[in-house]
Amino acid sequence: MINCYFELHVEQGPQLAEAGISVGVVEGVYGFVWMNVAFIGSADHAGPPPMHLRHDALVATSDVIESVRRITGTGGNDLVGTVGSVDVYPNSINVIPERVEFTVDLRSYDNDVVDLAIEPIKREIEHAAGREKVEMEYEEIMHVDAEPFDDNCIATVERAAETVDVDYMRIVSGAGHDANYLNKISPTSMIFIPSVDGISHSEDEYTEWEDVVRGTDVLLYSVLEKANEGETGR
């Protein structure tokens, strides 16, 4: 049996850095949906075929990429969307793309906002296929609901931050973590420390050592409080 779970992590975002605060007390994690999409057109030489006779899978893809940016920009305050992977075949400078496979990632802390964004994205995929007269394949490969963390564990982290006398703020994570899954079987919360300039998943990712120490101290006192609860409960 797991009594509780605390996870220390860099924020992977700009909120703490912009606020000048060393510790984020994480209330929960965004929900998300992942889609795999493929457009299948016709490969041909880049020169001879006139534009109105082409079935360019990459043109259809570019329409969807624009629509993901547009729809997520108007679908909710925290809704975000990303096309992060694109594979083009045959990927030659002088060949019209025959097949493009790409992904769509939609996220929000509001599950309804994510669900509402799926259908307009799917419609845009269908419209893009129709405009370019290409075939399409669509698969929803993952759908994870937002994960609010345990209120008691959140309060424990706040008390720990106060004990070590560091500034803190409540925050929601836009990135998934191990804590998402531990949260299903155990009371859970997280501690964030700043990513300089909000950068992550890049060689430029960096966190000041002083913030690492502060976050580790908060983790230590969070664990100590829970351990002492266990001792007194025997």
C-alpha positions as CSV (number, residue, x, y, z in Angstrom):
1,M,0.0,0.0,0.0
2,I,1.3,3.5,-0.9
3,N,0.6,6.1,1.7
4,C,1.1,9.1,-0.6
5,Y,3.3,10.3,-3.4
6,F,5.1,13.6,-3.9
7,E,7.0,14.5,-7.1
8,L,9.5,17.3,-7.6
9,H,9.9,18.5,-11.2
10,V,10.9,21.6,-13.2
11,E,7.8,23.5,-14.3
12,Q,8.5,23.2,-18.1
13,G,6.7,26.5,-18.5
14,P,7.0,30.2,-17.8
15,Q,4.7,30.9,-14.9
16,L,7.1,30.6,-12.0
17,A,9.9,32.4,-13.8
18,E,7.7,35.3,-14.9
19,A,6.3,35.6,-11.3
20,G,9.8,35.4,-9.7
21,I,8.6,32.6,-7.4
22,S,10.7,29.6,-6.5
23,V,8.1,26.9,-5.8
24,G,4.9,25.9,-7.5
25,V,2.3,23.9,-5.5
26,V,0.7,21.8,-8.2
27,E,-3.1,21.4,-8.0
28,G,-3.4,19.0,-11.0
29,V,-2.4,18.2,-14.5
30,Y,-4.0,18.9,-17.9
31,G,-6.1,16.3,-19.7
32,F,-5.2,15.6,-23.3
33,V,-6.1,13.8,-26.5
34,W,-3.6,12.5,-29.1
35,M,-4.6,11.9,-32.7
36,N,-2.7,10.2,-35.6
37,V,-3.7,11.4,-39.0
38,A,-2.7,10.5,-42.5
39,F,-3.5,12.0,-45.9
40,I,-2.9,9.9,-49.0
41,G,-2.7,11.7,-52.4
42,S,-0.7,11.1,-55.6
43,A,3.0,11.3,-56.1
44,D,4.1,13.0,-59.3
45,H,6.9,15.2,-60.7
46,A,7.0,18.7,-59.2
47,G,7.2,20.3,-62.7
48,P,4.7,19.0,-65.3
49,P,1.4,18.6,-63.4
50,P,-0.7,21.8,-63.4
51,M,-1.8,22.9,-59.9
52,H,-5.5,22.2,-60.4
53,L,-4.7,18.5,-61.1
54,R,-2.6,17.8,-58.0
55,H,-3.5,15.8,-55.0
56,D,-0.9,17.0,-52.6
57,A,-1.0,15.4,-49.1
58,L,1.2,18.0,-47.7
59,V,-1.1,20.9,-48.8
60,A,-4.0,19.2,-46.9
61,T,-1.8,18.8,-43.9
62,S,-0.8,22.4,-43.9
63,D,-4.5,23.4,-43.8
64,V,-5.0,21.3,-40.7
65,I,-1.9,22.7,-39.0
66,E,-3.3,26.2,-39.4
67,S,-6.8,25.1,-38.2
68,V,-5.3,23.6,-35.0
69,R,-3.7,26.9,-34.2
70,R,-6.8,28.8,-34.9
71,I,-9.3,26.5,-33.1
72,T,-7.2,26.2,-30.0
73,G,-6.6,30.0,-29.9
74,T,-10.4,30.5,-29.5
75,G,-11.5,27.4,-27.7
76,G,-10.7,28.2,-24.1
77,N,-8.3,30.2,-22.0
78,D,-6.0,27.3,-21.4
79,L,-6.7,25.1,-24.5
80,V,-3.5,24.4,-26.4
81,G,-2.9,22.4,-29.6
82,T,0.3,21.1,-31.3
83,V,1.2,19.3,-34.5
84,G,4.5,18.0,-33.3
85,S,5.3,15.2,-35.7
86,V,5.1,15.2,-39.5
87,D,6.4,12.5,-41.8
88,V,6.3,13.2,-45.5
89,Y,6.6,10.6,-48.3
90,P,8.6,10.4,-50.5
91,N,10.2,13.5,-49.1
92,S,12.0,14.6,-52.2
93,I,12.5,18.1,-53.4
94,N,11.1,17.4,-56.9
95,V,8.2,15.1,-56.0
96,I,4.6,16.1,-55.0
97,P,4.0,14.5,-51.5
98,E,2.0,11.4,-51.8
99,R,1.5,10.6,-48.1
100,V,1.8,12.6,-45.0
101,E,1.4,11.2,-41.5
102,F,1.1,13.7,-38.6
103,T,-0.1,14.0,-35.0
104,V,-2.4,16.4,-33.2
105,D,-2.1,17.1,-29.4
106,L,-4.9,19.0,-27.6
107,R,-4.7,19.9,-23.9
108,S,-6.7,21.7,-21.2
109,Y,-7.4,21.4,-17.5
110,D,-11.0,21.4,-18.5
111,N,-12.0,18.0,-19.9
112,D,-15.1,19.5,-21.6
113,V,-12.9,22.0,-23.4
114,V,-10.7,19.2,-24.8
115,D,-13.8,17.2,-25.8
116,L,-15.4,20.1,-27.6
117,A,-12.2,20.8,-29.6
118,I,-12.0,17.3,-31.0
119,E,-15.0,17.6,-33.4
120,P,-14.0,20.8,-35.1
121,I,-10.5,19.5,-35.6
122,K,-11.9,16.3,-37.2
123,R,-14.1,18.4,-39.4
124,E,-11.1,20.4,-40.6
125,I,-9.3,17.2,-41.4
126,E,-12.2,16.0,-43.5
127,H,-12.6,19.4,-45.2
128,A,-8.9,19.5,-46.0
129,A,-9.0,16.0,-47.5
130,G,-12.0,17.1,-49.7
131,R,-10.4,20.3,-50.9
132,E,-7.2,18.5,-52.0
133,K,-9.1,15.4,-53.1
134,V,-6.9,13.1,-51.0
135,E,-7.9,10.1,-48.8
136,M,-7.6,10.3,-45.1
137,E,-7.0,8.1,-42.1
138,Y,-7.8,9.1,-38.5
139,E,-7.1,7.5,-35.2
140,E,-7.5,8.7,-31.6
141,I,-4.5,7.0,-29.9
142,M,-4.8,8.4,-26.4
143,H,-7.4,10.3,-24.3
144,V,-6.5,11.2,-20.7
145,D,-8.7,13.2,-18.4
146,A,-7.4,16.1,-16.3
147,E,-6.1,14.9,-12.9
148,P,-6.8,17.1,-9.9
149,F,-4.4,16.2,-7.0
150,D,-5.3,15.3,-3.4
151,D,-6.3,18.4,-1.4
152,N,-4.5,17.1,1.7
153,C,-1.2,16.5,-0.2
154,I,-1.5,20.0,-1.8
155,A,-1.9,21.5,1.7
156,T,1.1,19.5,2.9
157,V,3.3,21.0,0.2
158,E,2.1,24.5,1.1
159,R,2.9,24.0,4.7
160,A,6.3,22.7,3.8
161,A,7.0,25.8,1.6
162,E,6.0,27.9,4.6
163,T,8.3,25.9,6.9
164,V,11.3,26.5,4.7
165,D,10.2,30.1,4.1
166,V,10.1,30.2,0.3
167,D,7.6,32.0,-1.9
168,Y,5.1,29.7,-3.6
169,M,2.1,29.8,-5.8
170,R,-0.6,27.3,-6.8
171,I,-0.2,26.1,-10.4
172,V,-1.6,23.6,-12.9
173,S,0.7,21.5,-15.0
174,G,0.3,21.5,-18.8
175,A,2.7,18.5,-19.1
176,G,2.0,14.9,-18.0
177,H,4.0,13.3,-15.2
178,D,4.4,10.1,-13.3
179,A,2.1,11.7,-10.7
180,N,-0.8,11.4,-13.1
181,Y,-0.8,7.7,-12.8
182,L,0.2,7.4,-9.1
183,N,-2.7,9.8,-8.4
184,K,-5.1,7.0,-9.5
185,I,-3.9,4.7,-6.6
186,S,-2.5,7.0,-4.0
187,P,-3.0,10.6,-2.6
188,T,-0.6,12.7,-4.7
189,S,0.7,16.2,-5.3
190,M,3.7,17.8,-7.1
191,I,6.3,20.5,-6.4
192,F,7.4,22.7,-9.3
193,I,10.6,24.7,-9.5
194,P,11.2,27.3,-12.3
195,S,12.5,26.6,-15.8
196,V,14.6,29.6,-16.8
197,D,12.7,31.5,-19.5
198,G,10.1,28.7,-19.3
199,I,12.1,26.5,-21.7
200,S,12.0,22.7,-21.5
201,H,12.5,19.7,-23.9
202,S,15.5,21.6,-25.3
203,E,19.2,21.8,-24.8
204,D,18.5,25.3,-23.4
205,E,16.5,23.9,-20.5
206,Y,18.0,25.1,-17.2
207,T,17.1,25.6,-13.6
208,E,19.0,27.7,-11.1
209,W,20.7,25.6,-8.4
210,E,19.2,27.7,-5.6
211,D,15.7,26.8,-6.9
212,V,16.7,23.1,-7.0
213,V,17.7,23.3,-3.3
214,R,14.5,25.2,-2.3
215,G,12.3,22.6,-4.1
216,T,14.2,19.7,-2.5
217,D,13.7,21.3,0.9
218,V,10.0,21.5,0.3
219,L,9.9,17.9,-0.9
220,L,11.8,16.8,2.3
221,Y,9.5,18.6,4.7
222,S,6.4,17.3,2.8
223,V,7.6,13.8,3.2
224,L,8.6,14.3,6.8
225,E,5.1,15.6,7.7
226,K,3.5,12.5,6.1
227,A,6.0,10.2,7.7
228,N,5.3,11.7,11.1
229,E,1.6,11.3,10.6
230,G,2.2,7.6,10.1
231,E,4.3,7.4,13.3
232,T,1.7,9.1,15.4
233,G,-1.1,7.0,14.0
234,R,0.5,3.7,15.2
